[in-house]
Amino acid sequence: MKNTARLLLLLGILAAGCAKKAPDPVEEALSAYILRGQQGTFLVYTLEKIDSTTFRTEFEHRQNVFELKLQQENKLFEDYYFQNKKKNAERHWQALERTREVMKGLDSLRTVMEGRMDDIAYYDYVFSGRANTADAITEFRDTYVCMTPELEIIAMTTERKDLHKAGGRAIPGYLQMLGETPEEE
């Protein structure tokens, strides 16, 4: 009886050691994004979540970006206007008007999302890995990726400072408000 119990315990330990680990959904999303339908494999060496951003923070960031753009366009408009360079002044006036429209659109989107402002808009990860396809072998070292909780990859870069340039894409309706469509993947 004692030997049977030991045998069952040993078999249980072996079975647990041989059990397949469930695939990590973040790794699967990275693999799909990197391979983009190509036949091949993607192996993650390291993957670390390094930050998260709420919708409130992302809206504040976008608002700051467009306020700065508004100031810059206003200065350029005034400079060209006083230099009597009408075409340039008109171009910057139109950019001013467009920036004001975008800022109003951001306010509208913020109102629609008021109940979700403290939800996570996206996570930042840093990873290293290797993609093998029929065409190439690509090594990824200290690569940063910005991903929504729904596993949509917003941006990928080797420079952390460039990671949030496309962060507005996490805001539902943001691209449509800008008159853009998501890139075909």
N, C-alpha and C positions, 0 to 999 in steps of 0.2 A: 504494500500500500504506500509506504514511504517512497519507494522508487517510482511508482506511478505518479505521485504528486510532484516529485522532482522533475520527472520527464515532462509532465504537463506544464510546469513552470518554465522549464527550458524551452519548450516549444512555443510558449506564449512570448517569451523574450525574443526568440528568433523571429517569430511572426511580426512582432512590433518593430523590430529592426529592419525587416524586409518590406514593411508596408510603405507604399508610395506616399510621398509628401504631396499634399494637395497643391496644385499650381498657384503661385502668387498672382493675383489679378493685376497688380502693378507691373510685374515682370511680363505678363502676357500682353498687356497694353503696349509696353515698350517694344516688345518683339514685333507685334503687328505694325507699329508705327515705323520701326527701323527697316523691317523687311518689305513693307508696303506691297504685299502680294507676291513677292519673289519667292521662289523655292529656296529654302535654306534654313539655317538655324541661328538663333541668337542665344548666347550664354551670358548670364549676368554673373560677374565676379563679386561685385559689391553693390549694394543699393541702400541708401540712407535717406530717410525723410529729414530735411533740415529746416523747414519752415512751413507755415501755413498763413493764408491771408483771407480775411473775411470780406464779404461784399462791401461792408461799410468802409473798410480801409481801401479797397479797390476803387470805390466811387470817389473817395477823397483824393486818391492819387490821380485818377482821370480828371477830376475837376481842377486840380493844381496844374496838370499838363496843359489843359485848354485855357486856363487863366493866363499862364505864361505865354501861350501862343497868341492869345488876344492882345496882351501887352506888346509883344513883338510886332504883330501885324499893324497895330495902331501906330507904333513909332515909325514903321516903314511907310505907312500911308501918309502920315504927317510930313515926313521928310520929303517924299516924292511930290506931295501936294505943294509944299512951299518952294520946291525947286521947279515947279510948273511942268513936271513930267507926268502928263495926264494918263498915259497908258499904264505906266507903273503904278501910279496912285490908284487907278481904277481896279487893277488886279489885286492890290492889297485891300481895297475897300470890299471887294467881293470875298476875299479870304476872311476879313473881319466879320462880314455878315454870316458866312458859313460857320465860323467858329461860334458865333452867338447862337445859331440854330442848334449846333451840336450841344452846347451847354444847356439849352432849354430841353433838348432831348434827354440829356443825362438826368436833369431834374425830374422829368416825367418817368423815366425808367426807375429812378430811385423811389418815387412815390409808389409805383406799382410793386416794387420789391420790399417795401417798408417792413413787412413781417419777416423777411429773410436776411436782414442786414447783418445780423451776427452769425449767420451760417458761413461755413467755409466756402470760399469761391474757388480756391485752388491750393494745392500743396506744391512745395518745391522739394525736389530730390536731387541727389548727386549719385552718379553711378559709374561703374566701369564694367566693360563687357566686350564681347567679341561677336561679330556677325559674320557668318560664312554663307556665301551664296555661290552660284555657279560662276558669276562674274568677278567676285572679289572677296577678300577677307578684310574686314574693317575692325580696327581696334578702337574702343571708346575708353578714354582715360579721363577721370574727373569731369564728366559731362553732366551738365545741369539740365533738368527737365521740369517744366511747370505743367501740372496735371490737375484737372478738375476731380472732384469726388466721384464723378461718373466715368472716370478714366479717359477723358478726352485730353489729348496732349495739346497744349496751347503753344508751347515753345520748347526748343531744345537748343542748347548752345554750350560752347566750351568756356564762355566768359560769363560768370555769374552776374556781372553788372548789366548784361544784355537780356537777362532772363525775363524781365517783366515789361519789356517794350510792347508785347502783344497781350498783356494781362487783361485788357478790357474785353477780350473775346470770351472771358468767363461770365460776363454779364449777359443774361438772356436779352436778346434784342439789340445789343450794342452794334454788331456788324450791320444789321439791317438799318439801324438808325444812321449809320455812316454811309449807307448806300453800297455796302460791300457784301460779298457772299463768301462763306467759308471756302478755303482752298479745297479743290478736289484731291482726295487722297487715293 
